Amino acid sequence: MYGFAANQNLLQHYVEVFNGEIIAMLHPYQFAIDEENAKRIMEMYDYDWTDDEI
């Protein structure tokens, strides 16, 4: 999973909490989260409160 954080503090949060890796190629706050950690995020945030599917 790749993304862009809104600021340095949020980038650090993604690195520390979700084991993200700073890429910073296209944007100073660009990050990547590997497959295994992305899977854990999806399992943790399963959106039980809605019928929407991811």
Legacy VTK file of the C-alpha trace (Angstrom):
# vtk DataFile Version 3.0
C-alpha trace
ASCII
DATASET POLYDATA
POINTS 54 float
0.000 0.000 0.000
1.343 3.438 -0.919
0.129 6.814 0.210
0.868 10.421 1.034
0.586 11.700 4.592
-0.739 15.211 5.184
2.236 16.244 7.327
5.394 15.022 9.095
3.556 14.085 12.301
1.077 11.896 10.439
3.908 10.336 8.442
5.671 9.399 11.685
2.404 7.918 12.979
2.134 5.656 9.913
5.750 4.570 10.363
5.456 3.880 14.093
1.951 2.395 14.317
1.573 0.649 10.959
5.241 -0.201 10.328
5.281 2.026 7.276
8.404 2.939 5.373
9.171 6.456 4.186
9.616 6.488 0.404
9.624 10.275 -0.286
10.149 9.959 -4.044
7.067 11.686 -5.437
6.254 13.681 -2.308
8.156 14.424 0.923
5.518 12.540 2.948
5.148 9.509 0.666
5.113 6.165 2.465
4.618 2.468 1.819
3.137 -0.259 3.990
3.982 -3.843 3.063
1.389 -6.518 2.299
1.411 -8.178 5.712
0.951 -4.930 7.630
-1.708 -3.717 5.178
-3.609 -6.962 5.755
-3.488 -6.376 9.526
-4.837 -2.856 9.026
-7.735 -4.188 6.934
-8.529 -6.811 9.584
-8.423 -4.227 12.374
-10.640 -1.690 10.604
-13.356 -3.950 9.263
-16.129 -1.324 9.154
-18.654 -3.372 11.160
-20.763 -0.231 11.479
-21.708 -0.205 7.785
-22.811 -2.628 5.075
-20.350 -1.108 2.609
-17.685 -3.403 1.248
-14.083 -2.421 0.785
LINES 1 55
54 0 1 2 3 4 5 6 7 8 9 10 11 12 13 14 15 16 17 18 19 20 21 22 23 24 25 26 27 28 29 30 31 32 33 34 35 36 37 38 39 40 41 42 43 44 45 46 47 48 49 50 51 52 53
